[in-house]
Amino acid sequence: MEPLRPVIYLFTDGASSGNPGPGGYGVVLKCAGLEKEMSGGFVRTTNNRMELLAVIVGLEAIKWRNARVEIWSDSSYVVKAINEGWLANWERKGFAKVKNPDLWMRFLRIYRQHQVTFHWLKGHAGHPENERCDALAVAAGAGAMAMGVQLPKDEGYEESIAQPDLLG
């Protein structure tokens, strides 16, 4: 029998300077007194894509399966998609006319490997981990671009604008 592992707390945020514009995501993972931060950015993307990608990257960083994960996000888009059943409906309909289908399908693959609970928190309200995630996201996106960093393309976003039917 596998030992009971501690709960993993995953804090996430996404940011985009313009929508679309340079954007980034920030993640803080906490478990059993340990902490890990991750971030990344793209030259042109949307805020919602970065909010969702932050959750995906955080979940993908977990080293074991069937982890108990508490996710804290200020994204109504992400939290409501799960907690209010939107994602289940989108999946039933084959993601037809849904924004960001590439990320939602990627999310489902990793989400189903764990026991995940989503919590919404108000952004920019002084929550320390949310503020840290926001700082990481801004620095990885618009901040990096302002410093002359060559950010990669968000291929999923670029594909969606090349094929307008993917925009929903």
SEKEKE-607235 format. One record per residue (C-alpha): residue number from 1; y, x, z. Coordinates in Angstrom, 3 decimals. Example, Ala and Ser with C-alpha at 12.3 -4.5 7.8 and 13.67 -1.06 7.14 Angstrom:
SEKEKE-607235
  num         v         u         w
    1    -4.500    12.300     7.800
    2    -1.060    13.670     7.140
//
This chain:
SEKEKE-607235
  num         v         u         w
    1     0.000     0.000     0.000
    2     3.417     1.296    -1.006
    3     5.839     1.944     1.890
    4     8.885    -0.311     2.214
    5    11.764     1.549     0.662
    6    15.384     1.185     1.739
    7    17.799    -1.134    -0.042
    8    19.913     0.469    -2.765
    9    23.556    -0.568    -2.861
   10    25.067    -0.372    -6.340
   11    28.836    -0.686    -6.779
   12    30.206    -0.918   -10.315
   13    33.402    -1.286   -12.282
   14    34.556    -1.075   -15.859
   15    37.983    -0.503   -17.348
   16    39.606    -0.627   -20.748
   17    43.148     0.385   -21.611
   18    43.796    -2.361   -24.118
   19    41.000    -4.713   -25.001
   20    39.715    -3.075   -27.124
   21    40.904     0.385   -26.275
   22    39.686     3.527   -24.581
   23    37.407     2.476   -21.781
   24    35.074     3.696   -19.116
   25    32.679     2.712   -16.388
   26    32.220     3.876   -12.829
   27    29.192     3.607   -10.567
   28    28.580     4.391    -6.904
   29    24.957     4.255    -5.714
   30    24.236     4.333    -1.984
   31    20.836     4.504    -0.343
   32    19.671     5.710     3.062
   33    22.808     7.769     3.714
   34    22.854     9.346     0.237
   35    25.476     8.665    -2.404
   36    25.665     9.301    -6.137
   37    28.583     8.712    -8.515
   38    28.396     8.312   -12.285
   39    30.900     7.568   -15.007
   40    31.355     7.684   -18.748
   41    33.855     6.666   -21.372
   42    34.335     5.636   -24.982
   43    37.164     5.926   -27.460
   44    37.231     2.170   -28.230
   45    35.463    -0.559   -26.308
   46    36.128    -3.641   -24.189
   47    36.421    -4.238   -20.479
   48    33.417    -6.585   -20.405
   49    31.218    -4.023   -22.156
   50    32.180    -1.397   -19.582
   51    31.601    -3.783   -16.663
   52    28.089    -4.513   -17.943
   53    27.341    -0.908   -18.894
   54    28.217     0.213   -15.357
   55    25.504    -2.077   -13.985
   56    22.994    -0.868   -16.588
   57    23.674     2.823   -15.943
   58    23.387     2.275   -12.197
   59    20.054     0.471   -12.513
   60    18.719     3.055   -14.973
   61    19.466     5.810   -12.443
   62    17.041     4.359    -9.907
   63    13.960     6.572    -9.739
   64    11.345     4.054    -8.574
   65    10.256     0.618    -9.777
   66    10.591    -2.623    -7.870
   67    13.540    -1.365    -5.853
   68    15.551    -3.787    -3.759
   69    19.055    -3.524    -5.219
   70    22.268    -5.163    -4.021
   71    24.865    -5.011    -6.802
   72    28.554    -5.448    -6.027
   73    30.851    -6.071    -9.012
   74    34.315    -7.506    -9.562
   75    33.232    -8.791   -12.982
   76    32.909   -12.574   -13.076
   77    31.458   -12.136   -16.577
   78    28.504   -10.095   -15.305
   79    27.933   -11.795   -11.945
   80    28.159   -15.346   -13.305
   81    25.920   -14.492   -16.257
   82    23.154   -13.786   -13.752
   83    23.923   -16.042   -10.803
   84    24.834   -19.118   -12.854
   85    22.003   -18.797   -15.374
   86    24.066   -18.008   -18.457
   87    21.898   -15.012   -19.335
   88    18.682   -17.043   -19.167
   89    20.204   -19.552   -21.618
   90    21.418   -16.802   -23.939
   91    17.983   -15.228   -23.954
   92    16.278   -18.583   -24.694
   93    18.589   -18.981   -27.675
   94    17.810   -15.470   -28.956
   95    21.270   -14.174   -28.021
   96    22.759   -16.139   -30.920
   97    26.560   -16.045   -30.827
   98    26.609   -14.069   -27.574
   99    28.986   -11.176   -27.081
  100    27.404    -7.806   -26.284
  101    23.790    -8.715   -27.125
  102    22.860    -5.025   -27.338
  103    23.883    -4.464   -23.725
  104    22.410    -7.716   -22.415
  105    19.012    -6.861   -23.921
  106    19.211    -3.350   -22.461
  107    20.194    -4.869   -19.120
  108    17.208    -7.229   -19.092
  109    14.745    -4.379   -19.663
  110    15.883    -2.517   -16.538
  111    16.832    -5.575   -14.448
  112    13.273    -6.909   -14.626
  113    11.933    -3.698   -13.091
  114    13.667    -4.367    -9.768
  115    14.508    -7.009    -7.163
  116    18.213    -7.454    -7.813
  117    20.845    -9.522    -6.042
  118    24.362    -9.789    -7.466
  119    27.517   -10.182    -5.376
  120    31.027   -10.725    -6.678
  121    33.932    -9.063    -4.940
  122    37.619    -9.282    -5.628
  123    38.822    -6.261    -7.581
  124    41.821    -4.163    -6.557
  125    41.643    -5.603    -3.062
  126    41.058    -2.397    -1.127
  127    37.256    -2.387    -1.088
  128    36.551     1.382    -0.876
  129    33.565     1.551    -3.240
  130    35.160    -0.802    -5.760
  131    38.353     1.246    -5.706
  132    36.314     4.422    -6.244
  133    34.433     2.847    -9.160
  134    37.724     1.760   -10.704
  135    39.132     5.283   -10.387
  136    35.983     6.727   -11.986
  137    36.133     4.187   -14.836
  138    39.812     4.777   -15.598
  139    39.407     8.567   -15.430
  140    36.379     8.477   -17.753
  141    38.141     6.309   -20.337
  142    41.902     6.273   -20.794
  143    42.399     9.180   -18.382
  144    40.032    11.451   -20.291
  145    41.550    10.453   -23.615
  146    45.068    11.173   -22.315
  147    43.852    14.671   -21.399
  148    42.634    15.234   -24.957
  149    38.924    14.711   -24.304
  150    37.053    13.597   -27.431
  151    35.314    10.440   -26.273
  152    32.245     9.140   -28.093
  153    32.121     5.902   -30.061
  154    30.706     2.816   -28.402
  155    28.183     2.189   -31.182
  156    27.407    -1.343   -29.986
  157    31.069    -2.299   -30.068
  158    31.588    -0.702   -33.478
  159    28.580    -2.580   -34.865
  160    29.903    -5.869   -33.468
  161    33.244    -5.520   -35.240
  162    31.527    -4.473   -38.471
  163    29.426    -7.671   -38.243
  164    31.817   -10.360   -36.943
  165    28.968   -12.833   -36.379
  166    27.919   -10.631   -33.438
  167    31.228   -11.326   -31.715
  168    30.254   -14.932   -30.959
//
